[in-house]
Every structure is written in C-alpha cells, then in structure tokens.
Amino acid sequence: MNSSTAAALAEEIGDRLKQARLNRDLTQSEVAELAGIARKTVLNAEKGKVQLDIMIALLMALDLTQQIDLFLPKQEISPLQLVKLQGKKRQRASGQRSNNDAETPEW
C-alpha cells in the first residue's frame, strides 16, 4: 500500500473491503443488512468513498474489527505530552508577601 494521494489510498482500502466481502461469499446487500446501511453505501465504500462510522460498521459486519489494531495501533502518551497535559507545577512555595498589598484602599 504505497499510494501517493489520499484518494488513491481510499480507493485501495475500498478494494480491500470488496475483496474481504467476496472472500466471505457475501453480496453487497447482505453486508448492507448486517451493517445496517444501504446497499448503495456499501458500493460507495468499495469505491473508497466512505465516512468513518460507516467504515467501522462495515468492518464489524465483515468481522474485521480486530484488524483495527494492526491498521492504527493504540498510541501511548509520550512523556513530553504528559508533561504538557499536567501544566506547570509549582516548584517551591513563594516567600511571604509584604503587607503593602493587603492595605485597605482609601475611598
């Protein structure tokens, strides 16, 4: 899978969906019924024109959801990102402040 454009890659994934369907000896109508979508949507998916939620429904209908981990493995949070998420931690206690800040304003 060495496609140079997003459209070419989507088309390749559509071809693979179609082959997976054919390997299971299922028609587009049968897959559509299993996935709870229209047959035309299956046809579009096999052409590479599919939304993510429909793609997942098709993978479930074709019993390919275990392939998701191979397609896109779970990403661990990097130590650098973890530090950014935690925000700035207080390094030390601040010293005593002068009483000038606490004076009552004159009206």
C-alpha positions in Angstrom: 0.0 0.0 0.0 2.3 2.7 -1.3 -0.3 5.2 -2.6 0.8 8.7 -3.2 -2.6 10.5 -2.6 -5.4 10.3 -0.1 -7.9 9.4 -2.9 -5.6 6.6 -4.1 -5.3 5.2 -0.6 -9.1 5.4 -0.1 -9.6 3.5 -3.3 -7.1 0.8 -2.2 -9.0 0.4 1.1 -12.2 0.2 -0.8 -10.8 -2.6 -3.0 -9.7 -4.4 0.1 -13.2 -4.1 1.7 -14.6 -5.5 -1.5 -12.2 -8.4 -1.5 -13.0 -9.2 2.2 -16.7 -9.3 1.3 -16.1 -11.6 -1.6 -13.8 -13.8 0.5 -16.7 -14.3 2.9 -19.1 -15.0 -0.1 -21.4 -12.2 0.8 -23.3 -9.9 -1.5 -23.4 -6.1 -1.1 -27.0 -6.4 0.0 -26.1 -9.0 2.7 -23.3 -6.8 4.0 -25.5 -3.8 4.0 -28.1 -5.6 6.0 -25.5 -6.8 8.5 -24.1 -3.3 8.9 -27.5 -1.6 9.0 -26.8 0.6 6.0 -28.0 0.9 2.4 -26.5 -1.3 -0.4 -25.5 1.9 -2.3 -23.4 2.9 0.8 -21.6 -0.4 0.6 -21.0 0.2 -3.2 -19.6 3.7 -2.4 -17.4 2.3 0.4 -15.9 -0.2 -2.1 -15.1 2.7 -4.3 -13.2 4.4 -1.4 -15.9 7.0 -0.6 -17.0 6.2 3.0 -17.4 8.0 6.3 -15.5 6.7 9.3 -18.6 5.5 11.2 -19.8 3.6 8.1 -16.3 2.1 7.6 -16.5 0.8 11.2 -19.9 -0.7 10.7 -18.6 -2.5 7.6 -15.6 -3.8 9.4 -17.9 -5.1 12.1 -20.2 -6.8 9.5 -17.2 -8.4 7.9 -15.8 -9.4 11.3 -12.6 -7.4 10.7 -12.6 -5.2 13.8 -9.5 -7.0 15.2 -7.6 -5.6 12.2 -8.0 -2.0 13.6 -5.1 -2.6 16.0 -2.9 -3.5 13.0 -4.2 -0.6 10.9 -3.7 2.0 13.7 -2.2 0.7 16.9 -3.2 2.4 20.2 -0.9 5.3 20.8 0.7 5.8 24.2 1.1 9.2 25.6 4.7 10.4 25.3 6.4 11.7 28.4 6.7 15.1 26.7 3.0 15.2 26.0 2.2 14.0 29.6 4.2 17.0 31.0 2.3 19.4 28.7 -1.0 17.9 29.9 -0.1 18.3 33.5 0.6 22.0 33.1 3.0 24.0 35.2 3.7 22.5 38.6 4.6 24.7 41.5 8.4 24.4 42.0 8.5 25.8 45.5 6.5 27.8 48.0 6.6 31.5 47.5 8.0 33.7 50.2 5.9 35.9 52.5 4.4 38.9 50.7 4.7 42.4 52.1 1.7 43.9 53.8 1.6 46.7 51.2 -0.7 44.5 49.0 -3.1 44.0 51.8 -3.7 47.7 52.7 -7.2 48.9 52.6 -7.8 51.4 49.8 -8.9 54.9 50.7 -12.2 56.0 49.4 
